[in-house]
Amino acid sequence: MAVVRTAHTNRYFDFRLALGIPLALMALLLLLDPSGVDFALANRFYEPGLGFVGRHNFWLEDILHDRAKQGVIILGVLSIGGLLLSLVVKQWRAWSLPLGYLVLSLAVSTSIVTPLKKLTAMQCPWSLTEFGGEEAFSPLLGERAVTDHPGRCWPGGHASAGFSLIALFFALRDRYPRGARVALALALGLGTIFSIGRVMQGAHFLSHNLWTLLFDWLICTLFYRWLLYRPSAVCDASPAQLPVHPWRSDAL
């Protein structure tokens, strides 16, 4: 008897790895203080008496920060418009769920940043005494020094504008695999570029942006599992014909 699949199925995706690896990295970041690496990298872009080399750089501030963030906002608005169209235009109806997923993932990935910044009160590199500022450094789980100017620098907000686009990968994954891989490369590339730019400006440490990547990946993955992922339903009289998934080459 031939294998029969339901009409609405997805290519296999290993959620154990997709969720387990970032959670393990989060645990490592909490157990192994990354401040040594953070300070070593930040020092490469800091000149005593002058400050961070990219602090007022036009390309880093006006283009890579302001304009790039506006571009992601425009994408979010277009996604909302597409979702609304899919609810009223018959030809777009098949995209209503992927677009709903995209809107929700982008919104949550970017909106969690401000509450977390307020909760953690981590100082930015440019505010620290080690880099010409007036505030004392403390690790993520450390006690904060008393100050009239609590930090708002963990996790990285601008990096989230890039890494939140991981949602595009999952939205396209089961319909346009090649386009999905391009979208994933774009999201990781933009997030990395945004991260490096903000490190050069003294706005964030490297670990701040790594946390952002991990948060955004988990959010997009969990919403994909909840809204879009429908495991293949296989009916076969012979167990030998059932597919074996663990390390399939098409997992992405």
C-alpha positions as CSV (number, residue, x, y, z in Angstrom):
1,M,0.0,0.0,0.0
2,A,1.4,3.4,-0.9
3,V,2.1,6.1,1.6
4,V,-0.7,8.6,2.0
5,R,-0.2,12.0,3.4
6,T,-2.7,14.6,4.4
7,A,-3.0,17.7,2.2
8,H,-1.7,20.1,4.9
9,T,1.6,18.8,6.0
10,N,5.1,20.2,6.7
11,R,8.6,19.0,5.9
12,Y,10.2,17.5,9.0
13,F,11.7,19.9,11.5
14,D,13.7,18.8,14.5
15,F,12.3,20.9,17.4
16,R,14.5,19.1,19.9
17,L,17.6,20.6,18.3
18,A,16.0,23.9,17.4
19,L,14.9,24.6,21.0
20,G,17.5,22.6,22.9
21,I,20.6,24.3,21.4
22,P,19.6,27.9,22.1
23,L,18.4,26.9,25.6
24,A,21.7,25.3,26.3
25,L,23.5,28.4,25.0
26,M,21.4,30.5,27.4
27,A,22.4,28.3,30.3
28,L,26.1,28.6,29.3
29,L,25.8,32.4,29.2
30,L,24.3,32.4,32.7
31,L,26.9,30.0,34.1
32,L,30.0,31.4,32.3
33,D,30.2,35.2,32.6
34,P,30.9,36.5,29.1
35,S,32.1,39.9,30.4
36,G,35.7,39.1,29.6
37,V,35.0,38.7,26.0
38,D,32.6,41.6,26.0
39,F,35.2,44.0,27.4
40,A,38.0,42.7,25.2
41,L,35.9,43.3,22.1
42,A,34.6,46.7,23.2
43,N,38.1,47.9,24.0
44,R,39.0,47.4,20.4
45,F,36.6,50.2,19.4
46,Y,37.3,52.5,22.3
47,E,40.0,55.3,22.4
48,P,40.6,56.8,25.8
49,G,39.7,60.5,25.8
50,L,37.9,60.2,22.5
51,G,35.3,57.5,23.2
52,F,34.0,54.8,20.9
53,V,35.0,55.2,17.3
54,G,31.5,54.7,16.0
55,R,29.6,56.7,18.5
56,H,28.7,59.5,16.2
57,N,29.5,57.9,12.9
58,F,26.9,58.9,10.2
59,W,26.8,55.5,8.5
60,L,26.4,53.6,11.8
61,E,23.9,56.0,13.4
62,D,21.8,57.4,10.6
63,I,21.9,54.7,8.0
64,L,22.6,51.4,9.8
65,H,20.6,52.3,12.9
66,D,17.8,54.7,12.1
67,R,17.1,53.9,8.4
68,A,17.5,50.2,8.8
69,K,15.1,50.1,11.7
70,Q,12.6,52.0,9.7
71,G,12.9,49.4,7.0
72,V,12.0,46.6,9.4
73,I,9.0,48.7,10.6
74,I,7.9,49.1,7.0
75,L,8.1,45.3,6.5
76,G,5.9,44.9,9.6
77,V,3.3,47.3,8.3
78,L,3.3,45.5,4.9
79,S,2.9,42.2,6.7
80,I,-0.2,43.6,8.5
81,G,-1.6,44.9,5.2
82,G,-1.0,41.6,3.6
83,L,-2.8,39.8,6.4
84,L,-5.8,42.1,6.2
85,L,-5.9,41.5,2.4
86,S,-5.7,37.8,2.9
87,L,-8.9,37.9,5.0
88,V,-10.9,39.6,2.2
89,V,-9.3,38.6,-1.1
90,K,-9.9,35.0,-2.0
91,Q,-6.6,34.6,-4.0
92,W,-4.7,35.6,-0.8
93,R,-6.6,33.4,1.6
94,A,-4.0,30.6,1.6
95,W,-1.5,33.1,3.0
96,S,-3.6,34.3,5.9
97,L,-2.0,31.9,8.4
98,P,1.6,32.4,7.4
99,L,1.1,36.2,7.3
100,G,-0.6,36.0,10.8
101,Y,2.4,34.1,12.0
102,L,4.8,36.6,10.5
103,V,3.0,39.6,12.1
104,L,2.8,37.9,15.5
105,S,6.4,36.7,15.5
106,L,7.8,40.2,14.4
107,A,5.6,41.9,17.0
108,V,6.6,39.7,19.9
109,S,10.3,39.5,19.0
110,T,10.7,43.2,19.0
111,S,8.3,44.2,21.7
112,I,9.9,42.1,24.5
113,V,13.1,44.1,24.3
114,T,11.9,47.2,26.1
115,P,10.3,45.4,29.1
116,L,13.5,43.3,29.5
117,K,15.7,46.3,29.4
118,K,13.7,48.0,32.1
119,L,13.7,44.8,34.2
120,T,17.4,44.1,34.0
121,A,18.7,47.7,34.1
122,M,22.0,46.7,32.5
123,Q,24.3,49.6,31.7
124,C,25.5,50.3,28.2
125,P,29.3,50.2,27.6
126,W,29.4,54.0,26.9
127,S,28.0,54.6,30.4
128,L,30.6,52.6,32.3
129,T,33.6,54.1,34.1
130,E,35.9,51.7,32.1
131,F,34.8,53.6,28.9
132,G,34.7,57.2,30.2
133,G,31.2,57.0,31.7
134,E,30.1,57.3,35.3
135,E,28.2,54.0,36.0
136,A,29.5,50.8,37.5
137,F,29.5,47.5,35.6
138,S,27.6,44.5,37.0
139,P,27.0,41.1,35.3
140,L,23.5,40.1,34.2
141,L,22.7,38.2,37.4
142,G,24.7,40.6,39.6
143,E,23.4,43.3,42.0
144,R,23.0,46.7,40.4
145,A,24.8,49.7,41.9
146,V,22.6,52.5,43.2
147,T,22.2,55.1,40.5
148,D,19.9,57.8,39.3
149,H,20.4,56.6,35.7
150,P,19.6,52.8,35.5
151,G,20.7,51.2,32.3
152,R,18.5,50.1,29.4
153,C,20.9,48.0,27.4
154,W,20.0,44.3,27.7
155,P,19.1,42.7,25.4
156,G,20.0,44.5,22.2
157,G,17.1,46.3,20.7
158,H,18.6,47.2,17.3
159,A,19.9,43.6,16.8
160,S,16.3,42.5,17.3
161,A,15.3,44.5,14.2
162,G,17.5,42.1,12.2
163,F,17.1,38.8,14.0
164,S,13.3,39.1,14.2
165,L,13.4,38.5,10.4
166,I,14.0,34.8,11.3
167,A,10.2,34.8,11.2
168,L,10.5,35.1,7.4
169,F,12.4,31.8,7.2
170,F,9.6,29.9,9.0
171,A,6.8,31.7,7.1
172,L,8.3,30.5,3.8
173,R,9.9,27.2,4.9
174,D,7.1,24.9,3.8
175,R,6.1,26.7,0.6
176,Y,9.3,28.1,-0.8
177,P,12.3,26.3,0.8
178,R,14.9,28.1,-1.3
179,G,13.4,31.5,-0.5
180,A,13.3,30.5,3.2
181,R,17.0,29.8,3.3
182,V,17.7,33.2,1.7
183,A,15.5,34.8,4.3
184,L,17.3,33.0,7.1
185,A,20.7,34.2,5.7
186,L,19.3,37.7,5.4
187,A,18.0,37.7,9.0
188,L,21.2,36.4,10.5
189,G,23.3,38.7,8.3
190,L,21.4,41.8,9.1
191,G,21.2,41.0,12.8
192,T,25.0,40.4,12.9
193,I,25.7,43.7,11.0
194,F,23.4,45.6,13.3
195,S,25.0,44.0,16.4
196,I,28.6,44.8,15.3
197,G,27.6,48.4,14.5
198,R,26.2,48.9,18.0
199,V,29.2,47.3,19.6
200,M,31.4,49.8,17.6
201,Q,29.3,52.6,18.9
202,G,29.5,51.4,22.5
203,A,25.8,50.9,22.7
204,H,25.9,47.2,23.5
205,F,28.2,44.4,24.5
206,L,28.4,41.4,22.2
207,S,26.6,39.1,24.7
208,H,23.6,41.6,24.7
209,N,23.1,40.9,21.0
210,L,23.7,37.2,21.3
211,W,20.9,37.0,23.9
212,T,18.7,38.9,21.4
213,L,19.4,36.3,18.7
214,L,18.5,33.4,21.1
215,F,15.3,35.1,22.2
216,D,14.2,35.8,18.7
217,W,15.0,32.3,17.4
218,L,13.0,30.7,20.3
219,I,10.0,33.0,19.8
220,C,9.9,32.3,16.0
221,T,10.4,28.6,16.5
222,L,7.7,28.3,19.1
223,F,5.2,30.2,17.1
224,Y,6.0,28.1,14.0
225,R,5.3,25.0,16.0
226,W,2.1,26.5,17.4
227,L,0.6,28.1,14.2
228,L,2.2,26.5,11.1
229,Y,3.7,23.2,11.8
230,R,1.5,20.2,11.0
231,P,3.5,16.9,11.1
232,S,3.1,14.6,8.1
233,A,0.3,12.1,8.7
234,V,1.5,8.9,7.3
235,C,-0.7,5.8,6.7
236,D,1.1,2.7,5.6
237,A,0.4,-0.9,6.0
238,S,4.1,-1.7,6.2
239,P,6.1,-0.2,9.1
240,A,9.2,-0.7,7.0
241,Q,8.0,2.0,4.7
242,L,7.6,4.6,7.4
243,P,10.1,7.5,7.1
244,V,13.0,7.8,9.6
245,H,13.6,11.5,10.4
246,P,16.4,12.1,12.9
247,W,19.1,13.5,10.6
248,R,17.2,14.2,7.3
249,S,19.1,16.4,4.9
250,D,16.0,18.5,4.2
251,A,15.4,19.5,7.8
252,L,15.9,23.1,6.9
